[in-house]
Amino acid sequence: MSIGLIQGLAARRGPGPVVHLLGQPRVCHAGREAPVSDGAARLLAYLAVHSGTHERRQVAAALWPDADTARAAGNLRTAVWRLGGLGPGMVEASPGGLRLAPGALVDVDLLHEWAVRVVSGEATPDDLACLPWDVEGLDLLPRWQDDWILVERERLRQRLLHALEVLGRLLIARGHCAEAVDIALVATAADELRESAQRVLIEAYLAEENRSEAARRFAAYRALLHRELGIEPSPELFSLVDGRARAR
């Protein structure tokens, strides 16, 4: 997701530090950006993805499952110490366990909240002022293969794709067809086989009277489906293109 969207969402929530998990893990605070070392990044990501307080043994076992108990506990202590160097109060340690500081914002949470508002029809003018123009941020912690990351990555991806499709149709309804095309291109780039995203893009082309572009997109998508999965687009997608062509 575009950096501008995250910055805009974070600015409306206050001056606290922002934990970035989209792309390379890092912390931004007061105009300064601090990268996070590997071990500390794993702890930061775990606490950012899992809200609440977590018992130390549970966290150590989740982050270093192949290490024995003593080694995992030592890794955890080192990670907590290193996170302390990012600024005061990033992680709260108590007898009950560890948690991310309440004042810290997380880019994943900001995007989830934005997507929920868009999908539910409760998007504010500010939500529509900063639109996602790239696909980079759809990938949570790229190359990380921990089970707890894979689940969260797919959950975020599906929610954002759904929000992009809803946003595309909202822009079409408001007559902002060029912006709708851009948004739909973001969604189709994230998942070329996703028919609902392809449908929004075709609808946007048709809304701006670009029937040739709609036909080309449909033909390219049909060829892709046949090549990758050996199937045809849905009858509804066929009728969308054919019906509009006959109506002219």
N, C-alpha and C positions, 0 to 999 in steps of 0.2 A: 504494500500500500504506500501511496506517496508520502514522503516526509512531510510535505505541507499539511496534509490531513492530520497527521499525528500532532504536529506542532499546534495546529489550530484547536484541536480537541483538548490538548493539555493546557493551553493558555487559558481556557475558560474554566479550568478546575483549580487554578491557584498556582503558587510559585514553587511547589514542592519538587523534589527530584523525580525524573522520569526514567523508569527502567525499560530499556529497549530489548525486546526479544526477537524482533523481526530483522533478520540479517545477523550481523555480528553483535553478540551481547555487549551492552555498554550502558552507562548511566550518564544522563545529562542533567545538569543543575546549575542555575544561575549563569547560563550562557556558556558553560564549560562542559566538555565531553570527556569522559574517562573510560578507556577500554577496561575490560575485566579479564583477568587471567583465567586459564581453563578450569582449574579446580574451583575457584571462587564463582566462575560463571555458572557452573552446574548447580551450586547451592543457590545462587541468586535466582536462576531460572526456576528451580523447584519451588522455592518459597513464593515466587511471583505467580506461578501457575496454580499452586495449591494455597488458597487463602486459609487464614486461621493459624493456630499454633500447632507445631508438630514436635513430637518427642524426638530427642536427638538420635536415639538408637534407630528409630524408624527412618529418619532422614538419611543417616549414614548407610543403612542397608539398601535403601532405594538408589542412592547415588553411586555406591561402590559395591555392587552385589557380588563381585568376584573376589573381594578382599575379605580377610578374616575380620573378626569383630574389632580387635585392637587396631589394626591398620585402618579400617574404615573410620573408627573414632578419631584417630590421629589426622586423617585427611580432612575430616569435618572441622576439627579445631583449627587447622591451618586455613581452611576456606573462610571460616568466620573471622579470623584475624585479618586476612587479606581484604575482606569486604569492609572491615572497619576503616581501612585506608581510603575508601572512596568518599568518606564523609561521615560525620556523626549521625548515628541513629538509622543507618540503612537497614540493619537487622537488629531485632530485639531478642536478647537472650535472657531467659528466665528459668527458674527451677522447673517450670512446666514444659519448656522446650524452646523452639525457635520460630520466629515469624518475621515477615517483612514489616518494616516500620509502617504504621498506619498512614503517615503522611506521604508515602511514596506512591506515585502513579505508575501504572504498567501499561505499555502501549497495547498489549493484547486486550486488556480490560476496556480500554478506551474504544477500541475497534468493535468489540462485542456490543458495547452499549450503543455506539453509533448505528451498527447494523440492526439492532433490535428496534431503535426508533424509526429507521427507514422502513423496515418490513411491517411494523405495526401502524404505519401511517402517522406517526407522531414526530417526524423529522422537523426540526426548527429551521428557520432561514439560515442560521449559522451552520447547521449541519449540511446544508446545500451550498454554502459559500465556498467550502474547501472540498473539492471532489477528488476522488482517487484517479489519477491519470496514468498509473503504471501498475504492473503486476508483481513487482519485486516483493512487496510486503505481504503477499498472500502466503508466503512460505515461512512458517514459524521455525526458527532455529534450524536452518538448512544443514543437512548432513548429520544431524544428531539422530540416532536411531534408538534411543531409550523408549521403552514401551509407553511410559507416561507422557513422553513428548509426541509420539506418533498419534495417540488418541486425541490429544489437544490440538495438534496440527490439523488433523482432518476435520475436527469440529469447527475450528476457526475458518478453515477453507470453505466448508459448506455454507456456513452462516454468511460469510462475506459474498460468496457467489450469489446466493439468494438475494442479498441486499442490493448487489449491483444490478440484478435483473429487475427488481422492483424499482430501483432508481431510474433505470433506463426507460421503463414504461411511464414513470412519472414525468420525466423530461419530454417524452413524446407527447403526452397529454397536454403539457404546457407549451408545446410548439417549439421546444428547444431540440430540434432533431439532430443538429450537428453534435451537440454535447451527448445526446443519447447514443449516437453512433460511436463516439469515443469510449463511453462507458461500456457499451456492449463489446467493443473490441478488447477491452481489458478482460472482461469475463471470458470471452472465447479464447483469448490467448492463454488464460489460466487452465482451461479445459476445452480443447477443440472438439471433443466428442459430446459435450453437454448440449443436448438439443434445446433445452429451455433458453440457454444463452444465445445460441444461434438464432432462435426464433425472435428474440428481442432485437438482435442486429438486423435481421431481415425486415422486421416491422419498422425499424427506424429508417432504413433505406426506402421502404415504400412510403412512409409518411412524408419524406422529403422529395417524393416523386422520382427517385432514382431506381426505376424498375430494372434497368440493366444491371446495376450493382446487386440488387436483391436476387436476380436470376443467377448471376455469377456466384454469389455466396452460396445459394442453395445447391448449385451444381457441384461446387467444390466440397461442400459438406456431404452431399450424397456420395461422391466418389470416395471421400475419406471413410465414411461409415462402411461402404462396401469393401474397401481395402483392409480396414482394420478389424471389422467385426462380421463382415459378410451379411449385413442387414440393410434395410432401407429406412429412410426417415419415416416418421409417423404420418398417417393419412392427414392429420391436422396441418402438418407443415407443408405437405403437397398442396392441400386446398388453399392455404394462405397465399402461396405464390401463384397457383393457377387461377384462383378466384379473383385476385386482384388484376391479373393480366386480362381475364375475360371481361371484367368490369370496365376496362378501358376500351 
